[in-house]
Amino acid sequence: MPDKNTGNRQQNGAYPYTELYQRLKKHLDSVAIVDCHEHLPTEANPKTDGMEKHIGRFFLHYAGCDLVSAGMPQADLNAVKSSDNKLSPADRWKKIRPWYEKAWNTAYCECLRIAIRDLYGIEDFSDKTVNQLQEAIEKNVKPGFMRKVFDKARIDIAMNNLWDRPVFYADQPHDCFIPDMRDSFTNFPFDDFCGESGLEIACLDDYLEMIDWYFERYGKVAGAFKVGRAYDRTLLWQDVPRSDAERVFNRMLAFNDRPDRKDVQALEDFIMHILCRKCGECGLRMKFHTGIQEGNGNIITNSRAALLANLFMKYPKTGFDIFHISYPYQEELVAIAKNFPNVTIDFCWMWIINPAAARRALSDMLDAVPANKILGFGGDFLFVEGSYGHAQVARRQIARVLAEKVQEGRFSEDYAAQVGQMLLRDNAIECFDLAKRRKAFAGMKKTAKRV
Ligand SMILES: [Zn+2]
């Protein structure tokens, strides 16, 4: 039996499978992916480009959570991720190593290995490679790296979501990204909104006018509208009467009053219904985070896609894209997407959360849901090496499912190849109307430059 720390754990070489699999995989490798969801820095902005340039960048999220799940103290992970220079690369690795060994098997960790192998020529994180990795990061991570990695991953463009502006971030290279609008409207950061819009908010009507201002400005150039609230509240958005919402809103504006969480939630519900209507008017598809949340220790039942059913019904003209296939509620999503013409399924992040579950889900979906409603890939990473590794995992797993459909006698090989192209590219262009939106965003950049 090989020693567990030195024995070869990785199955070497190409996946053996069948020639059919190899042919389909080769076809998928040739498809220029439209990546439905990322959180990548702009490169041009020093604030968001301050991405950690040490081994900790790989554990900023996902794999870092697996280390904590395996037993790593959160404080150690925080030290590893920190951008200060107190720890040497070797010291950071020393903290990671015991837990990485225990979580080596997960797809989060495998995705990173694929990335450092293909991009930096390094087989695995280890005592021997830690300094080599540091040198490779310092040499490569600089403006232009994003496009280089996208080209190697055959990612044409990514729909990108940044956090340091309340709603929209225009300063993104349009050869890499099309930005999404994001929902801060249900979080009420009044100062941020007023700063950009120049509007003052003294009552609910002012607030709704401010929402109109943002939609007028960005509703036609954004790729989609992202809602990430399943982290801190339920996805059930009740239909709240305006008078109730207004009462809470006025209390919120008053200096000496603090509405409780239940009241604020009712106001958020009211605003969400407004947003659904606005998105429908702008033809802007809404992307809802559903299913497993990033980070350790979350309430999973808050996030099931089925909680959104009242919105799907009330706003038939609004498109809803359901992120992360609502895992572990993916079976509910199959029924929902089969049922509602305005609901699509999005596999972003999913291929590395649980590749086997993702495969089973895709297989079910291809038996039950029209193929044009399945969006096959979104890297969902903060650092581009992760997006690269994830894209490799996704192509591999999708090829396996497609090969299975051919072997079952359900799909011809040609049709399977066509479905692969739809999942990785065509469906995203169609669902988000990206040809038009990409052009509008590029136009916006040109105008911005002229000013
Ligand atoms: Zn995300």
Boltz pocket constraint, residues with backbone or C-beta under 6 A from the ligand:
constraints:
  - pocket:
      binder: B
      contacts: [[A, 37], [A, 38], [A, 39], [A, 380]]
      max_distance: 6.0
